[in-house]
Amino acid sequence: MKKIVFMGTPSYATNILKALIVDDDFKIELLVTKVDKPSGRGQKISFPHIKEYVLESGVDINIFQPKTLKDKDAIEKIKEIKPDFIVVAAYGEILPKEILEIAPCINLHASLLPKYRGASPIQSAILNGDRYSGVTAMLMSEGLDEGDILSYSVLDIEGMNSILLFEKLSFMAGELIVKTLKSFDNINPIKQIDALSCYAHKIKKSDGLVDFENAKEIDAKFRAFIFWPGIYLNSGLKLKELELYSKEGSNNRGEILEIGEDFIVVGCIEGSLKIKRVQAPSKKEIDILSYLKGKRLNIGDTLL
């Protein structure tokens, strides 16, 4: 039975941990996750998703939440376990050299490396209109997602939003890590080609701003940022439910072209969108027809 130290924080990591827990070939000796944080208006302390799962499921795993992995005590705690592998999935911190030297550190990165190294690989694949994405099992190095590739798992992602894609890739990553660890001694790692790499930056709230320029791009932003930060106009109006109506045609920016039973069609300089629900600043989310009625808007008016 192989001893594993698992490092991860969000639900993506939780599903990968579950796949290892149910396999009798592995024993999770320690879960390393980020510290608890206050959240919401009441600043109530919230646990990382993976910690919540372990506590609620009753799984017998020690939980360790260091403020930083650079701390000597944190490094010693992991070293004392003498793990066969350290498995990492969206932990949220670069591992220092001292930890990388303890055991093979394998990261489950949610892209087909070397594409989309960095913080937002799933959103970047959607934003760029990629037909395929996937998960890479990678031997970690001191560089950011630059380590040698052990294995891939590929998925057709056409039309998906980031919530669905996160979920699908997490289950794929769980299957991939089990296969990779079991065949580890027979794998010949492949070096990444740095010239083919690109970086997926950390998403900012301002990334969600749209202006009815290109319908196809707005649809991609909506699907990529559906969890956070969402998409919104300069006025602060949030577009909560929409879909691409047409990639073709040139229209006035934000003009209401059609009013249906539960939607409106809004023109972009290139293409058009079908919008069903919106949320004005400091207001509740409502259906688009109620919003039009309240603002006394009709065909020919603009949503800007």
Legacy VTK file of the C-alpha trace (Angstrom):
# vtk DataFile Version 3.0
C-alpha trace
ASCII
DATASET POLYDATA
POINTS 304 float
0.000 0.000 0.000
1.432 3.347 -1.100
1.474 6.222 1.403
0.209 9.518 0.013
0.254 13.102 1.193
-2.571 14.885 -0.619
-2.585 18.657 -1.156
-5.712 20.381 -2.402
-8.394 22.910 -1.541
-11.538 23.256 -3.774
-14.142 20.730 -4.976
-11.898 19.855 -7.941
-9.403 18.425 -5.446
-12.114 16.732 -3.387
-13.232 14.508 -6.250
-9.639 13.470 -6.902
-9.132 12.639 -3.223
-12.287 10.471 -3.268
-10.862 8.360 -6.105
-7.731 7.622 -4.054
-9.614 6.939 -0.819
-11.690 4.114 -2.305
-8.670 2.359 -3.838
-7.080 -0.199 -1.507
-3.654 0.333 -3.060
-3.354 3.771 -1.444
-3.419 5.211 2.048
-3.903 8.952 2.518
-1.632 9.718 5.452
-2.168 13.473 5.475
-4.401 16.079 3.827
-2.726 19.452 3.417
-5.122 22.276 2.605
-5.352 26.050 2.939
-6.302 27.773 6.180
-9.939 28.511 7.059
-11.077 31.967 5.969
-13.865 34.409 6.865
-16.388 34.879 4.067
-19.659 36.653 3.334
-21.128 39.735 4.958
-21.030 38.193 8.405
-17.401 37.116 7.921
-18.302 33.631 9.097
-15.346 31.270 9.067
-15.580 28.852 6.143
-13.577 25.672 5.594
-11.934 24.657 2.329
-14.298 22.367 0.385
-12.003 19.372 0.779
-11.825 19.803 4.563
-15.612 19.975 4.776
-15.855 16.693 2.870
-13.382 14.875 5.127
-15.072 16.084 8.313
-18.632 15.386 7.136
-17.873 11.975 5.608
-16.037 10.723 8.672
-13.014 9.601 6.664
-10.032 8.974 8.939
-7.496 11.431 7.508
-5.345 13.884 9.424
-5.864 17.467 8.232
-2.988 19.946 8.196
-3.506 23.656 7.390
-0.179 25.513 7.429
-0.143 29.244 6.737
2.692 28.615 4.301
4.548 25.565 3.039
7.815 27.449 3.438
7.554 27.024 7.208
10.164 24.570 8.531
7.630 22.826 10.779
5.333 22.245 7.793
8.159 20.729 5.767
9.209 18.490 8.677
5.645 17.299 9.276
5.375 16.110 5.675
8.883 14.646 5.693
8.175 12.580 8.834
5.432 10.672 7.011
7.903 9.383 4.409
5.261 9.344 1.669
5.648 7.375 -1.533
3.901 10.187 -3.433
2.714 13.730 -2.868
-0.402 14.370 -4.960
-1.364 17.995 -5.623
-4.627 19.334 -7.055
-5.441 23.059 -6.988
-3.705 23.542 -3.650
-3.178 27.262 -4.131
0.536 27.654 -3.410
3.772 26.792 -5.200
5.630 23.973 -3.463
9.122 24.863 -2.195
12.134 22.822 -3.251
12.345 21.152 0.178
8.942 19.526 -0.329
9.601 18.625 -3.966
12.595 16.608 -2.757
10.636 14.518 -0.218
8.871 12.274 -2.773
7.614 12.434 -6.374
5.153 15.327 -6.420
2.412 14.837 -9.012
0.088 17.675 -9.954
-3.290 17.176 -11.666
-3.471 20.301 -13.816
-6.762 21.082 -15.573
-5.396 21.667 -19.064
-3.462 19.890 -21.783
-0.023 21.180 -20.878
1.972 23.078 -21.947
-1.197 25.007 -22.818
-2.615 27.196 -20.046
-0.048 27.034 -17.320
-1.215 29.105 -14.355
-4.314 29.919 -12.335
-7.272 29.751 -14.757
-6.781 26.939 -17.295
-10.450 25.917 -17.452
-11.752 29.429 -18.039
-9.005 30.105 -20.574
-9.925 27.055 -22.656
-13.549 28.262 -22.826
-12.618 31.884 -23.549
-10.396 30.836 -26.441
-13.059 28.600 -27.971
-11.017 25.414 -27.672
-12.756 22.248 -28.843
-10.757 20.040 -26.462
-9.345 20.358 -22.979
-8.379 17.827 -20.361
-6.183 16.962 -17.400
-2.417 16.514 -17.262
-0.648 14.464 -14.589
2.680 16.240 -14.232
5.831 15.728 -12.181
6.195 19.001 -10.326
9.292 21.175 -10.591
10.194 24.577 -9.162
8.709 26.346 -12.217
5.002 27.098 -12.597
3.390 24.035 -14.247
6.611 23.358 -16.148
7.329 19.801 -14.995
7.571 16.664 -17.095
4.294 15.108 -18.294
3.319 11.655 -17.032
-0.117 11.211 -18.611
-3.097 12.979 -20.211
-6.864 12.636 -20.248
-8.727 14.478 -23.034
-12.325 15.804 -23.202
-14.514 17.435 -25.869
-15.642 20.678 -24.161
-17.746 22.310 -26.888
-20.564 24.427 -25.395
-19.655 23.720 -21.754
-19.548 26.311 -18.988
-16.808 26.375 -16.356
-18.955 24.828 -13.598
-19.716 21.729 -15.665
-16.162 21.541 -16.986
-14.651 21.782 -13.485
-16.822 18.867 -12.403
-16.098 16.675 -15.422
-12.356 17.296 -15.282
-12.217 16.586 -11.550
-13.688 13.105 -12.044
-11.354 12.523 -15.002
-8.410 13.625 -12.862
-9.423 11.148 -10.157
-9.347 8.282 -12.642
-6.103 9.559 -14.147
-4.167 9.804 -10.881
-5.093 6.244 -9.878
-3.863 4.869 -13.227
-0.753 7.068 -13.153
0.329 6.075 -9.651
-0.206 2.369 -10.343
1.921 2.491 -13.493
4.380 5.135 -12.265
7.483 2.918 -12.407
6.841 2.136 -16.085
6.183 5.691 -17.279
8.800 7.633 -19.230
8.068 11.310 -18.460
7.889 13.694 -21.420
9.462 17.133 -21.225
7.165 20.051 -22.023
7.932 22.189 -25.061
8.195 25.660 -23.559
7.751 27.354 -26.943
4.189 25.968 -27.089
3.242 27.166 -23.625
0.849 29.961 -22.718
-0.133 31.437 -19.359
-3.634 31.551 -17.842
-3.692 34.575 -15.545
-5.616 34.855 -12.285
-9.137 36.104 -13.033
-10.088 39.598 -11.875
-13.565 41.021 -11.359
-12.919 43.491 -14.180
-12.577 40.575 -16.629
-16.367 40.221 -16.533
-17.078 43.597 -18.186
-18.775 43.292 -21.609
-20.016 45.909 -24.093
-21.994 44.138 -26.856
-19.018 44.157 -29.193
-18.928 40.491 -30.258
-21.726 38.041 -29.424
-19.576 34.924 -29.684
-16.978 36.355 -27.307
-19.637 37.447 -24.803
-21.159 33.964 -24.832
-17.708 32.510 -24.142
-17.166 34.978 -21.284
-20.560 34.110 -19.827
-19.727 30.383 -19.827
-16.189 30.929 -18.542
-17.115 33.343 -15.740
-20.477 31.823 -14.756
-19.246 31.013 -11.243
-17.223 34.215 -10.736
-17.124 37.117 -11.539
-20.064 36.766 -13.944
-20.523 39.260 -16.790
-21.906 42.773 -16.543
-22.318 46.045 -18.436
-20.791 49.441 -17.684
-24.105 50.361 -16.038
-23.569 47.527 -13.553
-26.381 45.409 -15.017
-25.434 41.731 -14.666
-26.377 39.364 -17.471
-27.388 36.263 -15.513
-28.737 33.957 -18.227
-27.975 34.170 -21.931
-26.992 32.186 -24.986
-25.569 32.891 -28.399
-28.357 33.715 -30.873
-26.251 34.406 -33.972
-22.572 34.824 -34.777
-23.521 36.678 -37.958
-24.885 40.142 -38.675
-23.917 43.696 -37.766
-26.151 45.573 -35.336
-26.227 48.640 -33.159
-24.507 47.942 -29.874
-27.037 46.732 -27.274
-30.149 47.333 -29.400
-33.229 45.241 -28.550
-34.033 43.429 -31.806
-36.776 41.059 -30.703
-38.923 40.333 -27.635
-40.009 36.714 -27.132
-42.078 34.904 -24.514
-39.235 34.710 -21.967
-36.280 36.312 -23.723
-35.062 39.213 -25.787
-32.589 39.285 -28.662
-29.954 41.984 -28.271
-27.684 43.107 -31.074
-23.906 43.314 -30.973
-21.604 44.986 -33.463
-20.965 41.407 -34.547
-23.770 38.885 -33.970
-26.574 38.830 -31.406
-27.493 37.322 -28.029
-30.602 35.827 -26.470
-30.935 37.176 -22.900
-33.352 35.706 -20.336
-32.390 36.996 -16.872
-30.584 40.037 -15.489
-29.732 41.670 -12.180
-29.522 45.443 -11.679
-27.079 46.851 -9.076
-28.332 46.244 -5.497
-31.432 44.469 -6.844
-32.580 40.859 -7.025
-32.162 38.783 -10.161
-35.291 38.974 -12.371
-36.501 37.773 -15.757
-35.677 40.068 -18.650
-39.304 40.906 -19.512
-39.914 42.248 -16.006
-36.767 44.341 -16.336
-37.931 45.794 -19.676
-41.339 46.605 -18.205
-39.775 48.403 -15.238
-37.469 50.430 -17.497
-40.167 50.948 -20.183
-37.900 49.548 -22.865
-39.069 48.148 -26.169
-37.759 46.992 -29.558
-35.341 49.587 -30.891
-34.205 50.751 -27.440
-30.812 49.786 -26.066
-29.908 47.724 -23.014
-26.773 49.746 -22.297
LINES 1 305
304 0 1 2 3 4 5 6 7 8 9 10 11 12 13 14 15 16 17 18 19 20 21 22 23 24 25 26 27 28 29 30 31 32 33 34 35 36 37 38 39 40 41 42 43 44 45 46 47 48 49 50 51 52 53 54 55 56 57 58 59 60 61 62 63 64 65 66 67 68 69 70 71 72 73 74 75 76 77 78 79 80 81 82 83 84 85 86 87 88 89 90 91 92 93 94 95 96 97 98 99 100 101 102 103 104 105 106 107 108 109 110 111 112 113 114 115 116 117 118 119 120 121 122 123 124 125 126 127 128 129 130 131 132 133 134 135 136 137 138 139 140 141 142 143 144 145 146 147 148 149 150 151 152 153 154 155 156 157 158 159 160 161 162 163 164 165 166 167 168 169 170 171 172 173 174 175 176 177 178 179 180 181 182 183 184 185 186 187 188 189 190 191 192 193 194 195 196 197 198 199 200 201 202 203 204 205 206 207 208 209 210 211 212 213 214 215 216 217 218 219 220 221 222 223 224 225 226 227 228 229 230 231 232 233 234 235 236 237 238 239 240 241 242 243 244 245 246 247 248 249 250 251 252 253 254 255 256 257 258 259 260 261 262 263 264 265 266 267 268 269 270 271 272 273 274 275 276 277 278 279 280 281 282 283 284 285 286 287 288 289 290 291 292 293 294 295 296 297 298 299 300 301 302 303
